[in-house]
Amino acid sequence: MNTETYRNPILDADWSDPDVVRVGDDFYLTASSFGRAPGLPLLHSRDLVNWTLVGHALERLEPAAEFERPRHDCGVWAPSLRYHDERFWIFWGDPDQGIFQVNAPEIRGPWTRPHLLKAGKGLIDPCPLWDDETGEAYLVHAWAKSRSGIKNRLTGHRMHPDGTGLLDEGKVIVDADRIPGWFTLEGPKLYKHDGWYWILAPAGSVETGWQGAFRSRGFFGPYEEKIVLEQKDTDVNGPHQGGWVRTATGEDWFLHFQQRGAYGRVVHLQPMRWSHGGTSRSSAAESGGGWPVLGDDGAPVAEHRRPDLPPQPPAAPATDDDFPGGRYGRQWQWTANPGDGWATQHSGDGLRLTCVRSSDAHDPRKLPSVLTQRLPGAPCTVEVELRLDSDEPGARAGLAVLGDAFGWIGLQRGTDGTAHLVHRFAEAVADAERDAAHPRLAPEGRARLRIEIGAGARCRFSADTGDGFRPSGPVFAATPWRWVGALLGLFAVAPTGQGHAGAATFTRFRISPS
């Protein structure tokens, strides 16, 4: 690859269900954050290739009581990001609550508290459109069959221009049960272009589906459709939902995700152009206007010419952290709404995590006090230094790979006051952990922890307790949750009891390419 091209994926980690918008010379992206807090990550780029994480739009999930415990596959699904009336807007669906909206004058906030636009079960993937030609505002959304019993259709509403409410009961504007071969239509993104209302939406499931385009002269239809991006003979399965953006010079680009197992949903950038050729099921498809052509004539590209934008230095969302003053970087998210005192600030470097008392100490999948970040999509080595400060028998802290199955390595305080290095795991169907290796003494209550992550997200654990790194246990294959890729996590926990359980301190968190 040379400096005039880029390679996919441009975000090689779980930035699920991306949507993108341009404001001036800046591009912004958000993604699903499910049950983690803070939610709604906000990324910035000047060239659509190099992205940095600049903040989050959702400090805590609401209703707060619903997210006091981990709900890994629930919460914030498939947000849409728009800029209208000199404000940024994000709409998302919580499959158990309904459609929410937040907005802000600047990308870094302050963001409003979540406003419930439409309550209901199974309302997902909402996207607004403010039609500058008519002054009308609209909203389209999909359905989650697991909550509503409905799927494979898109519902449209007229919306109050201030985004506070819907003006009708809604109408099915695309029923994909009536389109031969189509199933699981979802993730709609709504646009107005060349006098047409456009919906770009995937179908066919995240693993094996395709990207469709729908167009109509009126928002409520009828719509005609065409498949505009599919795997063909590439290794990009899906390719699934995303968003269209136009540069200031008039170039069109499309960002979408690819499902990659434990790595989650990585983000690809596709060139996009408009063509007057092609066919659809309707003869009206040839009656003027064009169809979008994504990638290499409808197939995902692996490498392509960069967008015609000013060159930018290489950049990616941060991973490493020295935790200055006890503060953690933007890349970290809790597995539920955080509690007071879980992480304490101090004068030096290092993350000081309270050993939160929990009856679920044996299962980090159930702990709300795990600080996580995304598993990198390329082979790498993860390291962190740990000191177990707590003298509480049974107190433990460590470095974990979390998914339906989990593995972790760290320190645990024994009943005799000694600290031991332990390495534990649990299969997806297991309710409790098992030892992956024999415990060994950690004389000073300190250890350097390492996970080497190879192809297929296969993880090799090792630790240094003062005599150099030594391998621990068998290889562990990371697994995703249902919709979320595997996560790296730092945690400290203690058995249930009375009083303060002490803390653990993590320093020098590093992720290095292998």
C-alpha positions in Angstrom: 0.0 0.0 0.0 1.2 3.5 -0.7 0.3 6.9 0.7 -2.3 7.5 -2.1 -4.4 4.5 -1.1 -6.0 3.1 2.1 -6.8 -0.4 3.2 -10.0 -1.8 4.8 -11.0 -2.0 7.5 -10.3 1.6 8.4 -11.5 0.9 12.0 -10.3 -2.5 12.9 -12.3 -3.1 16.1 -16.0 -3.3 17.1 -17.4 0.0 16.1 -20.8 -1.5 15.4 -23.5 0.0 13.2 -21.6 3.1 12.2 -23.2 6.3 11.0 -21.4 9.4 9.6 -22.0 13.1 8.9 -19.9 15.9 7.5 -19.9 19.4 9.0 -17.7 21.8 7.1 -14.3 20.1 6.7 -14.9 17.7 9.5 -16.4 14.2 9.6 -18.0 12.6 12.6 -19.0 9.1 13.3 -21.0 7.3 16.0 -21.7 3.7 16.7 -23.7 1.3 18.9 -22.6 1.0 22.5 -25.2 -1.4 23.8 -25.2 -1.6 27.6 -21.8 0.1 28.2 -21.4 3.5 29.8 -20.6 6.1 28.7 -22.4 5.3 25.5 -22.7 6.7 21.9 -19.0 7.1 21.1 -18.1 10.1 19.0 -15.2 9.9 16.5 -13.7 12.6 14.3 -11.8 12.6 11.0 -10.6 15.0 8.3 -10.0 12.4 5.6 -12.5 9.5 6.3 -9.5 7.1 6.9 -7.9 8.3 10.1 -10.2 8.5 13.1 -9.8 9.6 16.7 -12.3 9.2 19.6 -13.2 12.6 20.9 -15.9 11.8 23.4 -19.4 10.2 24.1 -22.8 11.7 23.8 -24.5 9.6 26.5 -23.0 9.7 30.0 -25.4 7.2 31.5 -28.0 4.9 30.1 -31.7 5.4 31.0 -33.8 4.4 32.7 -30.9 4.2 35.1 -32.4 1.3 37.1 -32.4 -0.9 34.0 -28.7 -0.6 33.6 -27.4 -1.0 37.2 -26.4 -4.5 36.0 -24.7 -5.6 32.8 -27.1 -6.0 29.8 -24.4 -6.6 27.2 -26.6 -7.0 24.1 -29.3 -4.4 25.1 -29.3 -0.6 25.4 -28.1 1.6 22.5 -28.7 -0.1 19.2 -27.7 1.4 15.8 -27.7 5.2 16.2 -28.1 7.8 13.4 -26.0 10.9 13.5 -27.2 14.1 11.8 -26.5 17.8 11.7 -29.5 20.1 11.5 -30.4 23.7 12.6 -26.8 24.2 13.8 -27.1 21.2 16.1 -25.9 17.6 16.2 -28.6 15.0 16.6 -28.4 11.3 17.5 -31.4 9.0 17.4 -31.2 5.4 18.5 -33.4 2.5 19.4 -33.4 0.7 22.7 -35.2 -2.6 21.8 -36.8 -2.8 25.3 -37.7 0.9 25.7 -38.2 2.7 22.4 -36.7 5.4 20.3 -34.5 8.0 22.0 -32.9 11.3 20.9 -30.1 13.5 22.1 -28.7 16.7 20.6 -26.0 19.3 21.2 -24.6 22.5 19.7 -21.1 21.0 19.4 -19.9 17.4 18.9 -18.2 17.5 22.4 -21.4 18.7 24.0 -23.1 19.5 26.1 -25.6 16.9 25.0 -29.1 16.9 26.2 -30.5 14.1 28.4 -32.1 11.3 26.4 -35.6 12.1 25.2 -38.0 9.2 24.5 -39.5 10.0 21.2 -41.6 6.9 20.8 -42.1 4.2 23.5 -42.5 0.6 22.5 -40.9 -2.8 22.3 -38.8 -3.8 19.3 -38.4 -0.2 17.8 -34.9 -0.1 16.4 -32.5 1.6 14.0 -34.3 5.0 13.7 -33.1 7.6 11.3 -34.5 11.2 10.9 -34.7 13.4 7.8 -35.3 17.1 7.7 -36.5 17.8 4.2 -35.2 21.3 3.3 -37.3 21.4 0.2 -40.7 20.9 1.9 -40.0 21.9 5.5 -41.3 18.5 6.7 -39.4 16.2 9.1 -39.6 12.4 8.9 -38.4 9.3 10.8 -38.0 5.8 9.6 -37.2 2.7 11.8 -37.0 -1.0 11.7 -38.2 -3.8 14.0 -36.7 -6.4 16.3 -38.7 -9.6 16.1 -37.4 -10.8 19.5 -39.4 -8.0 21.2 -42.2 -7.2 18.8 -42.8 -10.3 16.7 -42.2 -8.1 13.6 -39.3 -8.0 11.3 -38.3 -7.4 7.7 -40.2 -4.1 7.3 -39.5 -0.4 7.7 -42.0 2.0 9.3 -42.2 5.7 8.5 -43.5 8.7 10.5 -43.9 12.4 10.1 -41.9 14.0 12.9 -42.2 17.3 14.7 -39.4 19.5 13.2 -37.9 20.0 16.7 -37.4 16.3 17.1 -39.6 16.0 20.2 -42.4 13.9 18.9 -44.0 12.0 16.1 -47.1 13.4 14.3 -48.8 10.1 13.3 -49.1 6.4 14.1 -46.7 5.4 11.4 -47.0 3.5 8.1 -45.1 0.5 6.7 -43.2 2.1 3.8 -41.1 -1.0 2.9 -42.4 -4.5 3.4 -39.5 -6.8 2.4 -41.7 -9.9 2.8 -43.1 -8.8 -0.6 -39.6 -8.7 -2.2 -38.5 -12.1 -3.4 -35.4 -13.4 -1.6 -35.2 -10.6 1.0 -35.2 -11.2 4.7 -34.2 -9.4 7.9 -34.4 -5.9 6.4 -33.1 -3.4 9.1 -30.7 -0.5 9.7 -32.3 2.1 7.5 -30.5 5.4 6.8 -32.7 8.1 5.2 -31.7 10.8 2.7 -33.1 13.2 0.1 -31.1 13.3 -3.1 -31.9 14.4 -6.7 -35.6 14.8 -5.9 -35.9 11.2 -4.5 -36.2 9.9 -1.0 -33.5 7.3 -0.4 -33.2 4.6 2.2 -29.9 2.7 2.3 -30.6 -0.5 4.4 -29.0 -3.9 4.7 -30.9 -7.2 4.6 -30.1 -10.9 4.8 -28.4 -10.9 8.3 -25.2 -9.5 9.5 -23.2 -12.7 8.6 -24.3 -13.2 5.0 -26.4 -10.3 3.9 -26.2 -7.4 1.5 -26.8 -3.6 1.2 -29.9 -2.4 -0.4 -31.0 1.0 -1.8 -34.6 2.1 -1.9 -36.0 5.2 -3.6 -39.3 6.9 -3.9 -40.7 10.3 -5.1 -42.7 10.5 -1.8 -41.5 9.6 1.7 -44.4 7.2 2.3 -43.7 5.3 -1.0 -44.0 3.3 -3.0 -40.3 2.4 -3.0 -38.4 0.5 -5.5 -35.2 -1.4 -4.5 -31.8 -2.6 -5.8 -28.9 -4.5 -4.2 -26.0 -2.1 -4.3 -23.3 -3.9 -2.3 -22.7 -7.6 -1.6 -19.9 -10.0 -0.9 -19.5 -11.4 -4.4 -16.0 -13.1 -4.6 -14.4 -11.0 -1.8 -13.8 -12.0 1.8 -16.0 -9.3 3.2 -19.1 -11.1 4.5 -22.2 -9.0 5.1 -21.5 -6.3 4.1 -23.9 -4.7 6.7 -25.3 -1.3 7.7 -23.6 2.1 7.5 -24.0 5.6 6.2 -23.4 7.7 3.1 -21.4 11.0 3.3 -20.5 13.5 0.6 -17.2 15.5 0.8 -17.0 19.3 0.2 -15.6 18.6 -3.3 -18.6 16.4 -4.2 -17.1 12.9 -3.7 -19.4 10.2 -2.3 -18.4 7.6 0.2 -20.1 4.9 2.2 -19.0 3.5 5.6 -20.4 0.1 6.7 -19.5 -2.8 9.0 -18.4 -6.3 8.6 -19.1 -8.9 11.2 -15.9 -10.7 12.3 -16.8 -13.0 15.2 -15.0 -12.2 18.4 -13.6 -9.0 16.9 -17.1 -7.6 16.5 -18.1 -5.3 13.7 -15.2 -3.6 12.0 -15.7 -0.6 9.7 -15.0 -0.4 6.0 -14.9 2.6 3.6 -16.4 2.2 0.1 -16.2 4.6 -2.8 -19.6 5.5 -4.0 -20.9 7.0 -7.3 -24.2 7.4 -9.0 -25.2 5.6 -12.2 -28.3 5.8 -14.4 -28.0 2.2 -15.4 -29.0 -1.0 -13.7 -32.3 -2.7 -13.0 -34.7 -3.1 -10.2 -37.9 -5.1 -9.9 -39.9 -2.0 -11.0 -39.8 -0.7 -14.6 -40.1 2.7 -12.9 -36.4 2.3 -12.0 -35.4 3.6 -15.4 -37.6 6.6 -15.2 -35.0 9.1 -14.3 -32.5 9.7 -11.5 -29.6 7.3 -10.7 -28.8 4.5 -8.4 -25.8 4.5 -6.0 -22.9 2.2 -7.0 -20.9 1.1 -4.0 -17.4 -0.3 -3.9 -16.0 -1.9 -7.1 -19.3 -2.1 -9.0 -21.1 -3.5 -6.0 -18.3 -5.5 -4.4 -16.4 -4.3 -1.3 -12.9 -3.0 -2.0 -9.9 -4.1 0.0 -7.7 -1.2 -1.1 -8.6 2.0 -2.9 -7.6 5.5 -3.7 -7.9 7.8 -0.7 -10.7 10.4 -0.7 -9.7 13.7 -2.3 -9.1 15.4 1.0 -6.1 17.1 2.5 -3.5 14.6 3.7 -3.7 13.8 7.4 -1.2 12.1 9.8 -2.0 8.5 10.7 -4.4 8.3 13.6 -6.6 5.7 15.3 -8.7 5.6 18.5 -6.4 5.4 21.6 -5.8 2.2 23.4 -2.8 2.7 25.7 -3.2 4.4 29.0 -1.0 5.5 31.9 -4.1 6.6 33.9 -2.6 10.0 35.0 -4.1 11.1 38.3 -6.1 7.9 38.4 -8.2 9.0 35.4 -8.9 6.7 32.6 -9.1 7.6 28.9 -12.1 7.9 26.6 -11.5 4.5 25.2 -12.8 2.8 28.4 -16.4 2.0 29.2 -18.0 0.3 32.2 -20.2 -2.7 31.6 -23.1 -0.9 33.3 -23.9 2.6 34.7 -20.9 3.3 37.0 -21.3 3.6 40.8 -19.7 6.2 43.0 -16.1 5.4 44.0 -15.4 2.6 41.6 -12.3 4.4 40.4 -10.6 7.0 42.7 -8.4 9.9 41.6 -5.1 10.5 43.3 -1.8 12.4 42.8 0.1 9.8 40.9 -0.3 7.6 37.8 -2.3 4.4 37.8 -5.9 3.3 37.8 -7.1 2.7 41.4 -10.1 0.4 41.2 -12.1 -0.3 44.4 -12.7 -4.0 45.1 -16.4 -3.7 44.7 -18.2 -6.3 46.8 -20.4 -8.6 44.8 -22.0 -12.0 45.0 -21.0 -12.4 41.4 -17.3 -12.2 42.1 -16.8 -15.6 40.4 -18.2 -14.4 37.1 -16.9 -11.1 35.5 -19.6 -11.3 32.9 -22.1 -10.3 35.6 -20.1 -7.5 37.2 -21.1 -3.9 36.4 -17.7 -2.6 37.6 -15.6 -3.9 34.8 -13.8 -1.2 32.8 -13.6 -2.3 29.2 -12.3 -1.5 25.8 -12.6 -3.1 22.4 -10.6 -6.1 21.3 -8.2 -5.1 18.5 -9.0 -6.7 15.2 -5.3 -7.5 14.4 -2.8 -9.7 16.3 -1.4 -7.9 19.3 0.0 -8.1 22.8 -1.9 -6.6 25.7 0.1 -5.8 28.9 -0.7 -4.2 32.2 0.9 -4.0 35.7 -1.2 -4.8 38.7 -0.8 -4.3 42.4 -3.4 -5.8 44.7 -3.6 -3.4 47.6 -6.6 -5.0 49.3 -5.9 -7.3 52.3 -9.4 -8.7 52.1 -9.4 -12.5 51.9 -10.9 -13.4 48.5 -10.3 -9.9 47.0 -9.2 -10.3 43.4 -8.2 -8.1 40.4 -7.2 -8.8 36.9 -7.1 -8.5 33.1 -9.9 -10.2 31.3 -11.1 -11.2 27.8 -14.9 -11.0 28.1 -17.6 -12.5 25.9 -20.1 -15.4 26.1 -17.0 -17.2 27.4 -14.3 -15.4 29.4 -10.7 -15.9 30.6 -8.8 -13.7 33.0 -5.4 -13.6 34.8 -4.7 -11.6 37.9 -4.1 -11.7 41.6 -6.2 -13.0 44.5 -5.7 -12.5 48.3 -5.6 -15.7 50.3 -7.0 -16.3 53.8 -3.5 -16.3 55.1 -2.8 -12.8 53.7 -0.7 -13.9 50.8 -1.3 -12.9 47.2 -1.5 -15.5 44.5 -1.4 -15.3 40.7 -4.5 -17.0 39.4 -5.8 -17.7 35.9 -9.4 -18.7 35.4 -12.0 -19.1 32.6 -15.5 -20.2 31.9 -17.2 -21.6 28.8 -20.2 -19.8 27.4 -22.7 -22.2 29.0 -20.9 -22.2 32.4 -22.3 -20.3 35.4 -19.0 -20.1 37.2 -15.3 -20.0 36.5 -12.7 -22.8 36.6 -8.9 -22.7 37.1 -7.0 -22.6 33.9 -3.6 -23.1 35.7 -2.3 -23.8 39.2 -2.1 -20.7 41.4 1.4 -19.4 42.2 2.7 -17.1 44.8 3.0 -13.4 44.0 5.4 -12.4 46.8 4.8 -8.6 46.8 1.2 -8.6 45.7 2.4 -7.4 42.2 2.3 -8.9 38.8 2.8 -7.9 35.1 0.0 -9.5 33.1 0.1 -10.3 29.4 -2.3 -11.6 26.8 -0.9 -12.4 23.3 -3.8 -12.4 20.9 -3.2 -14.2 17.6 -5.2 -15.1 14.5 -8.8 -16.1 15.3 -8.7 -14.2 18.5 -6.8 -17.0 20.2 -5.4 -15.7 23.5 -2.2 -16.9 25.3 -2.0 -15.7 28.9 1.3 -15.2 30.8 2.5 -13.3 33.9 5.6 -12.0 35.6 5.6 -12.1 39.4 9.2 -11.2 39.7 11.0 -14.0 37.8 10.1 -13.1 34.2 7.1 -13.9 32.1 5.9 -17.5 32.3 3.0 -18.9 30.3 -0.2 -19.8 32.1 -2.8 -22.3 31.0 -4.0 -23.4 27.6 -4.9 -21.2 24.6 -8.3 -19.5 25.0 -10.4 -18.6 22.0 -12.2 -15.3 22.6 -15.9 -15.3 21.8 -18.4 -12.5 21.2 -21.7 -11.9 23.0 -24.6 -12.1 20.6 -24.2 -8.6 19.1 -21.1 -7.4 20.8 -17.5 -8.3 20.1 -15.2 -9.6 22.8 -13.9 -7.0 25.2 -10.7 -6.4 27.1 -11.5 -5.6 30.8 -9.9 -4.5 34.0 -11.7 -5.3 37.2 -11.4 -5.5 41.0 -13.9 -7.3 43.2 -14.3 -8.7 46.7 -16.7 -11.2 48.3 -19.9 -9.9 49.9 -19.4 -8.6 53.5 -19.1 -5.4 55.6 -16.9 -2.4 55.3 -14.4 -1.3 52.8 -12.7 -4.0 50.8 -9.7 -2.1 49.6 -8.5 -1.5 46.1 -6.2 -2.6 43.3 -3.9 -0.4 41.1 -3.3 -0.9 37.4 -0.5 0.9 35.6 1.0 1.1 32.1 -1.8 -0.5 30.0 -0.3 -1.2 26.6 -1.5 -2.8 23.4 1.3 -3.5 20.9 1.0 -4.9 17.4 2.3 -8.5 17.1 
